[in-house]
Amino acid sequence: MNVPAPNSTAPKLTGAEKIDVTITAIVPLNDLVTRFEFKRSDGSLFPTFSGGAHTVVEMQDGDRKRLNPYSLMSDPANRETFAISVRRDDEGRGGSLFMHNKVKIGDPMVISYPVNLFSLDLRARKHLFIAGGIGITPFLAQIKQLVRTNGNWELHYSCRNASLGSYVDELTQKYPHSVHIHYDDEKDFIDLENLLHGQPIGTHLYVCGPKGMIEWVRSTAGAAGWPTAHIHYEEFLAPKPGKPFAVRLAKSGVTVKVGAHESLLEAIERLGVEAPYLCRGGACGQCETDVIESDGAFMHRDHWLEDEEKALGVKIMPCVSRFEGKTLVLDR
Amino acid sequence: MNIQFNDETFRDDYSFKNSQRAIDRFPFPFHEDSYMYSVNMEQHQGGPVDSVYEKRFDVDEHYVSEMRDREMVLADDPLRCQSLPHMTLAGWDLLELIMVSKSEDYPELFELHRDGANWHWINKPLGINDRFVFMDDTTLPYGPMEYITRQTQGDFCVLDQREENLWMDAGIVTTQADWSLDFDIGMNFFEWHAPVPLAHEKGIFKRALKFLLNIQQGAPARRLNWTMTVNPLLDTSPENYHKWGVQKMSVTPQNLGEKQYLRVELQTFFRLPRSNALVFPIRCYLMSFKDIVSKAKWGRRLHRVVRDIPEELATYKGFIDNRPMMLDFLSRYDDGLATSFGVWPDSDTEPALSERTT
């Protein structure tokens, strides 16, 4: 079967190309995490992807459209089915609750083409994966890719407790020698200094998990002399709620009020103004926007801008960052 | 479409020629009467029927002869094709991209039959009929990148993406505008572009890199680049400069129209799915000044571009010494009339060259 050409009329740079899909399976894994499986609605095949890629899932939640990125955790060589695993966040802005509570088998949805911001470094002699909680998902696809190409890898996976250990059984059964599980409630923590100390030259280190874990792994590896080019991490931030604020879009000639529970990017899109994006989580840099005028304080939350740029207040990443003050005018 | 493949040479007796169809579809690179660098990217999602932009990998009348020329270059200098060890997966990605694209876009010329990992590839113009196992290097006579690019017009750079940069870690380069894969292999985007004048100062490369890093699966991009070449020579490499550099001295006012070629590169960019690498095909189209001025608009415009281009660029592109002679020739085809915007020849609407009064 052929992969149909993507929709060539899609506006350039506003997200990746889109794919119409149907929900074909909803598999609860434990109290918090559920797997969702998609097939293409037109019956054709998905593109192949590389382990670590994510897809942006569009959710039509009433009159509100949510776009959330999720790592693809299915086998990259499986072109029949794409799968994501979603952790329910009762305190979040509602995307994961929408997936858990409202999505039914057979529902049509729209997802983006795969985008990889957490790629394997194929020069690595060995890939060392550190996962925390739902951070396991990109590694599930990377492991399947490496198993197929006889890659050398090792996983250390930290979970709160056995009942919340998504995919632990599958991993330990298939790869008993490569997978190491650590449960917080058993006071079994990753002995990172020793683990890093024993790695062969040419090892690349990958970490995905909560913010604190990423910082711990990066700083520990840095202190042990690991080159930064060998340390890879992915942390998608969800936009945080905040006080409502007004923003003027100079090019479009409109003013929009950003609600407490919506992001600046979502507010811009709500007005129908075309704005570029890819990850929607402060990581990729695609939505970088110039600030023309401001009188107030920026809440920069992204991983993209340099600290100096953040301090100058001349750029903002509208996917995750907010503003409080009198005036904000953007070049959009 | 029935393509009649030329039997022609790009060396020695230079029997290369463009048919009327090839002239009509030539990717003339100047959309206005002047030229300065720009990132000038657009989506590579088809184009006008029969234009060089229509298919993912354009196959034209020069295909068979170009592949024969590539074989000769590689036989003389195997270092024109290199792939660092971590790039083999990207090579398979590229092989799949080209085989799938060509068999879909030119079903009368290429066939791909897939039964799981057992693939059967038929290339009718080159008389190739091979069965192999996808992702098993031992079942092909060359590595996957070399195998498929010996059957595809244009140079190919396969760029690894890491550390917010692109790295020239694999490629096959035999039809290049005076640069060397063997010199550039392993370099990053800024390193291999270091010799280009003016563009660094203008921030062109920073912006271009940012664009390229964000090219995604399913959304390839393209742009044009150009230079000048004396004689229809594909292999204008630094390695062989001693052979072709002197040919620039062979141009005379009498033979310039036939010997002086505008060399246009159709550069495309595709994200590769398994490796997350970026492939950068650089397809070369050659057209003599004589054939260019057969389109009134192109003749007028080329004169103005060559006349007004900054000296640094004329030097970098290697035609500063011959520029006066080129202008003598081209000025005969510029009557000063306005030209329409855009690259197309607009033969039906642009006025014919007016009689010169002096």
Interface residues (C-beta under 8 A of the other chain):
Chain A: N2 A5 P6 S8 K12 L13 A16 E17 P47 T48 F49 S50 G52 A53 P76 Y113 P114 V115 N116 S119 L120 D121 L122 R123 Q145 R148 T149 A229 L278 C284 G285 Q286
Chain B: Q43 Q45 G46 P85 H86 M87 L89 V100 E104 M135 D160 Q161 R162 E163 K210 N214 Q216 Q217 G218 A219 P273 R274 S275 N276
